[in-house]
């Protein structure tokens, strides 16, 4: 029996998720502020890396005045190493403090870690790291001796964040590649895994052809990761098979004919698999194909393969990404078929935990 679960976001929007009472693994919406008594809600001082400023300001706007921005001076010494200064350091004592990071560019990680390690030691009441995109999540396993699982490495680095007066650091991450990566973190941090799926569900419900939506997964891994959150939608599962040196996308199960098929995954890099899925679904009779990924990584400007002005007109009706990767957002915002879904409201809510 299906049940509708409704939650109200910080901005007053309602998100609906259908789930089966028999399956406790179905995920509902992100943090529900209505479950927090007013007496337990707290003000937060949010610091941020420069390229995350746009998202930081949206978080403040979505927080009902619960979040204000802190200021950090980011500079470099002559030798290129960071010269960083936290302004008004005395006034952050005993306050709930957070830092909004972006590790999309590996060269920026060290200077951000310098701040992340310092803030909890400045006598703050509690500390939260918001890292929407965990960039080494796809390197989570060792398939042959000699492989280095860098997901474990980054988790260990973050697990070394000093304790604050309030105890362990909370680490907020959206749609990490594999849920078992929570076990890579040590006991000195508290990973909070959030999701962009409730936000894209809201977009799907607002489409004119909402009753024609079918969810597609580009491979079995994506199905395992997300199908519990789409239990009320018809599904299509694709699979990759090897043909010599090539990997070909084929339909494993489901019906695309006559449907608006939305491909769902946690992230996109080159986009090759999504393009192959789109072609397959179109040949299977889909009347429209769209895509959603939480993290639009797109190294080497690979997003240009999807912009309609570059010859892919009509291939994807919509391509939703979140603002977890700020460099990508700056490059594609306003260019069809891309549409940006902001994580600001669920982050603002998560800062209340």
C-alpha positions as CSV (number, residue, x, y, z in Angstrom):
1,X,0.0,0.0,0.0
2,X,1.4,3.4,-1.0
3,X,1.5,6.3,1.3
4,X,2.1,10.0,0.6
5,X,4.6,11.7,2.9
6,X,4.6,15.5,2.8
7,X,7.2,17.9,4.2
8,X,7.6,21.7,4.1
9,X,10.9,23.2,3.2
10,X,12.4,26.3,4.7
11,X,10.9,28.4,1.8
12,X,7.4,27.0,2.5
13,X,7.3,24.6,-0.5
14,X,5.8,21.2,0.0
15,X,7.5,18.1,-1.3
16,X,5.6,14.8,-1.7
17,X,7.1,11.3,-1.7
18,X,5.2,8.1,-2.1
19,X,6.4,5.0,-0.4
20,X,5.3,1.6,0.6
21,X,4.7,1.0,4.3
22,X,6.3,-2.4,3.8
23,X,9.6,-0.9,2.7
24,X,11.3,1.1,5.5
25,X,14.2,1.9,3.1
26,X,12.2,4.5,1.2
27,X,13.7,7.9,1.8
28,X,11.5,10.8,2.5
29,X,12.4,14.4,2.0
30,X,15.5,16.0,3.5
31,X,15.5,17.5,7.0
32,X,12.0,18.6,8.0
33,X,12.1,21.8,10.0
34,X,8.6,21.3,11.2
35,X,10.0,18.5,13.3
36,X,12.3,21.0,15.1
37,X,10.7,22.9,18.1
38,X,11.4,26.6,17.8
39,X,13.3,26.4,21.1
40,X,15.8,24.1,19.5
41,X,16.4,26.1,16.3
42,X,19.7,28.0,16.3
43,X,21.4,30.8,14.5
44,X,24.4,30.0,12.4
45,X,27.4,31.9,11.1
46,X,28.3,30.6,7.7
47,X,31.7,31.0,6.2
48,X,32.4,30.1,2.5
49,X,35.0,29.7,-0.2
50,X,34.8,32.5,-2.8
51,X,33.4,30.4,-5.6
52,X,30.5,29.2,-3.3
53,X,29.4,32.7,-2.5
54,X,26.3,32.6,-4.7
55,X,25.0,29.4,-2.9
56,X,26.0,30.8,0.5
57,X,23.8,33.9,-0.1
58,X,20.9,31.7,-1.2
59,X,21.3,29.6,2.0
60,X,21.0,32.8,4.0
61,X,17.9,33.9,2.0
62,X,16.3,30.4,2.6
63,X,17.0,30.3,6.3
64,X,14.4,32.7,7.7
65,X,17.2,34.9,9.1
66,X,18.7,31.9,11.0
67,X,21.9,32.0,8.9
68,X,24.3,35.0,8.4
69,X,27.5,35.2,6.4
70,X,30.9,35.3,8.0
71,X,33.9,36.8,6.2
72,X,37.3,35.4,5.3
73,X,40.1,37.2,3.5
74,X,41.5,34.8,0.9
75,X,45.0,35.7,-0.5
76,X,48.3,34.1,-1.3
77,X,51.9,34.7,-0.3
78,X,54.5,35.3,-3.0
79,X,55.3,31.6,-3.1
80,X,51.7,30.7,-3.9
81,X,50.8,29.3,-0.5
82,X,47.5,30.5,1.1
83,X,47.4,33.7,3.2
84,X,44.0,33.4,4.9
85,X,42.5,35.5,7.7
86,X,39.1,34.9,9.5
87,X,37.7,38.3,10.2
88,X,36.1,39.1,13.6
89,X,37.4,35.9,15.1
90,X,36.5,36.9,18.6
91,X,32.7,37.2,17.8
92,X,32.4,33.6,16.6
93,X,33.2,32.1,20.0
94,X,30.4,29.9,21.4
95,X,28.4,30.2,18.1
96,X,27.2,27.6,15.8
97,X,29.6,28.0,12.8
98,X,29.6,26.3,9.4
99,X,31.8,26.4,6.3
100,X,30.5,25.9,2.8
101,X,33.3,24.2,0.8
102,X,33.8,23.3,-2.9
103,X,36.4,20.6,-3.7
104,X,35.6,20.6,-7.5
105,X,39.0,22.0,-8.1
106,X,41.7,19.9,-6.5
107,X,44.1,22.8,-6.3
108,X,41.8,24.7,-3.9
109,X,41.5,21.9,-1.3
110,X,44.5,22.7,0.8
111,X,43.6,26.4,1.5
112,X,40.1,25.3,2.4
113,X,41.3,22.6,4.7
114,X,43.5,25.2,6.4
115,X,40.3,27.1,7.4
116,X,38.2,23.9,8.0
117,X,40.8,22.7,10.5
118,X,41.1,26.1,12.2
119,X,37.5,27.1,12.8
120,X,36.6,24.4,15.3
121,X,39.7,25.5,17.4
122,X,38.4,29.1,17.7
123,X,36.2,28.2,20.6
124,X,33.1,27.9,18.5
125,X,30.0,26.2,20.1
126,X,29.7,23.7,17.2
127,X,31.0,23.2,13.7
128,X,29.5,22.0,10.5
129,X,31.2,21.4,7.2
130,X,29.0,21.6,4.2
131,X,30.6,19.8,1.2
132,X,27.8,19.3,-1.3
133,X,29.9,17.3,-3.7
134,X,32.3,14.6,-2.4
135,X,34.7,14.5,-5.4
136,X,36.5,11.2,-4.9
137,X,33.3,9.2,-4.3
138,X,33.6,7.2,-7.5
139,X,37.0,5.8,-6.3
140,X,35.5,3.9,-3.5
141,X,36.8,0.4,-4.0
142,X,39.9,-1.6,-4.8
143,X,39.5,-4.0,-7.8
144,X,43.2,-5.0,-8.1
145,X,46.2,-4.8,-5.9
146,X,47.8,-1.4,-6.3
147,X,44.5,0.5,-6.7
148,X,44.2,3.5,-4.4
149,X,40.7,4.2,-3.1
150,X,40.9,7.9,-2.8
151,X,37.4,8.1,-1.4
152,X,38.9,6.6,1.8
153,X,41.8,9.1,1.7
154,X,39.5,12.1,1.6
155,X,37.2,10.6,4.3
156,X,40.3,10.2,6.5
157,X,41.3,13.8,5.9
158,X,37.9,15.0,6.9
159,X,37.8,12.7,9.9
160,X,40.8,14.5,11.3
161,X,38.9,17.8,11.7
162,X,39.5,18.9,15.3
163,X,36.7,18.7,17.8
164,X,34.9,21.9,18.7
165,X,33.4,22.7,22.1
166,X,30.2,21.1,21.0
167,X,31.9,17.8,20.0
168,X,32.4,16.2,16.6
169,X,32.0,18.1,13.3
170,X,28.9,17.4,11.2
171,X,29.8,16.9,7.5
172,X,26.9,17.5,5.1
173,X,27.2,15.7,1.8
174,X,24.6,15.4,-1.0
175,X,24.1,12.1,-2.9
176,X,27.5,10.6,-2.2
177,X,28.3,8.0,-4.9
178,X,27.8,5.0,-2.6
179,X,26.1,4.9,0.7
180,X,28.6,2.5,2.2
181,X,31.1,5.3,2.1
182,X,29.7,6.5,5.4
183,X,31.8,3.8,6.9
184,X,35.0,5.4,5.6
185,X,34.6,8.3,8.1
186,X,36.0,8.0,11.6
187,X,34.2,8.5,14.8
188,X,35.4,12.1,15.2
189,X,33.0,13.4,12.5
190,X,29.2,12.8,11.9
191,X,28.5,12.5,8.2
192,X,25.0,13.6,7.3
193,X,24.0,12.3,3.8
194,X,21.4,14.4,2.1
195,X,19.8,14.1,-1.3
196,X,18.7,16.3,-4.2
197,X,16.1,13.8,-5.2
198,X,13.2,15.4,-3.3
199,X,13.9,18.6,-5.2
200,X,13.9,17.1,-8.6
201,X,10.7,15.2,-7.7
202,X,9.1,18.6,-7.1
203,X,10.2,19.6,-10.6
204,X,8.8,16.5,-12.2
205,X,5.4,17.0,-10.4
206,X,5.2,20.5,-11.9
207,X,5.7,19.4,-15.6
208,X,2.7,19.5,-17.9
209,X,3.2,15.8,-18.7
210,X,3.8,14.8,-15.1
211,X,1.5,11.8,-15.6
212,X,3.7,10.5,-18.4
213,X,7.0,10.4,-16.5
214,X,9.1,7.3,-16.4
215,X,12.4,7.2,-14.4
216,X,15.4,5.6,-16.2
217,X,18.7,4.5,-14.7
218,X,21.9,4.4,-16.9
219,X,23.1,1.3,-15.1
220,X,22.4,-1.1,-12.3
221,X,24.4,0.9,-9.9
222,X,22.2,4.0,-10.3
223,X,19.1,1.8,-9.9
224,X,20.4,0.4,-6.6
225,X,21.3,3.9,-5.4
226,X,18.0,5.7,-6.2
227,X,15.1,3.4,-7.1
228,X,13.8,3.4,-3.5
229,X,13.2,7.1,-3.9
230,X,11.1,6.7,-7.1
231,X,8.8,3.8,-6.0
232,X,5.7,5.5,-7.3
233,X,7.1,5.9,-10.9
234,X,7.4,3.4,-13.7
235,X,11.1,2.6,-14.3
236,X,13.5,1.7,-17.1
237,X,16.9,0.1,-16.3
238,X,19.7,0.3,-18.8
239,X,22.9,-1.7,-18.7
240,X,26.3,-1.6,-20.2
241,X,27.7,-4.5,-22.2
242,X,31.1,-5.0,-23.6
243,X,31.5,-5.4,-27.4
244,X,35.2,-5.7,-28.0
245,X,36.8,-2.5,-26.8
246,X,33.5,-0.7,-26.7
247,X,30.9,-0.6,-24.0
248,X,27.4,-0.4,-25.4
249,X,24.2,0.8,-23.5
250,X,21.3,-1.6,-23.9
251,X,17.8,-1.8,-22.4
252,X,17.6,-4.3,-19.5
253,X,14.0,-3.9,-18.5
254,X,11.1,-1.4,-18.6
255,X,9.1,0.3,-21.3
256,X,10.0,3.7,-22.8
257,X,7.4,3.9,-25.6
258,X,5.1,6.9,-25.3
259,X,6.7,8.2,-22.1
260,X,8.7,11.2,-21.0
261,X,11.8,9.4,-19.7
262,X,14.0,11.1,-17.1
263,X,17.5,9.6,-16.6
264,X,18.6,9.8,-13.0
265,X,22.2,9.5,-11.6
266,X,24.3,11.0,-8.9
267,X,26.8,12.7,-11.2
268,X,28.0,13.2,-14.7
269,X,31.5,13.5,-16.0
270,X,32.0,13.4,-19.8
271,X,28.3,12.6,-20.4
272,X,28.9,9.8,-22.8
273,X,26.7,7.3,-21.0
274,X,23.8,9.8,-20.7
275,X,24.0,10.5,-24.5
276,X,24.0,6.8,-25.3
277,X,21.0,6.3,-23.0
278,X,19.2,9.1,-24.7
279,X,19.7,7.6,-28.1
280,X,18.6,4.2,-26.9
281,X,15.5,5.5,-25.2
282,X,14.5,7.5,-28.3
283,X,14.8,4.4,-30.5
284,X,12.6,2.6,-27.9
285,X,9.8,5.1,-28.6
286,X,10.3,7.7,-25.8
287,X,8.4,10.9,-26.7
288,X,10.9,13.0,-24.7
289,X,14.1,12.3,-22.7
290,X,15.4,14.5,-19.9
291,X,18.2,14.0,-17.3
292,X,18.9,14.8,-13.7
293,X,22.2,14.5,-11.9
294,X,22.9,16.0,-8.5
295,X,26.5,16.8,-9.4
296,X,27.3,18.3,-12.8
297,X,31.1,17.8,-12.8
298,X,31.7,18.1,-16.5
299,X,35.6,18.2,-16.6
300,X,37.2,19.9,-19.6
301,X,33.9,21.7,-20.4
302,X,32.2,18.5,-21.5
303,X,28.8,20.2,-20.8
304,X,29.2,21.7,-24.3
305,X,28.0,18.3,-25.7
306,X,24.6,19.0,-24.3
307,X,24.0,22.7,-25.1
308,X,21.5,23.0,-27.8
309,X,23.5,25.6,-29.7
310,X,26.2,23.0,-30.2
311,X,24.1,20.6,-32.3
312,X,22.2,18.6,-29.8
313,X,19.0,20.5,-30.2
314,X,16.1,18.4,-28.9
315,X,18.1,15.5,-27.6
316,X,17.3,16.4,-24.0
317,X,14.1,18.3,-23.1
318,X,15.5,19.2,-19.7
319,X,18.8,18.7,-18.0
320,X,18.6,19.4,-14.3
321,X,21.7,19.8,-12.1
322,X,22.1,21.3,-8.6
323,X,24.5,24.0,-7.6
324,X,26.8,21.6,-5.9
325,X,29.6,22.3,-8.5
326,X,29.8,26.1,-8.7
327,X,32.1,26.3,-11.7
328,X,29.7,24.3,-13.8
329,X,26.8,26.4,-12.7
330,X,28.6,29.6,-13.8
331,X,29.3,28.0,-17.2
332,X,25.9,26.6,-18.1
333,X,23.3,28.8,-16.3
334,X,20.8,30.1,-18.7
335,X,21.8,27.8,-21.5
336,X,19.3,25.2,-22.6
337,X,18.6,22.4,-21.8
338,X,20.3,23.0,-18.4
339,X,18.2,24.1,-15.4
340,X,19.7,24.7,-12.0
341,X,18.1,23.3,-8.8
342,X,19.5,25.0,-5.7
343,X,20.4,23.0,-2.6
344,X,20.1,26.2,-0.5
345,X,16.9,25.2,1.3
346,X,18.0,21.7,2.4
347,X,21.4,23.0,3.4
348,X,19.8,25.7,5.5
349,X,17.6,23.1,7.2
350,X,20.6,20.8,7.7
351,X,22.4,23.5,9.6
352,X,19.7,23.3,12.3
353,X,20.8,19.8,13.2
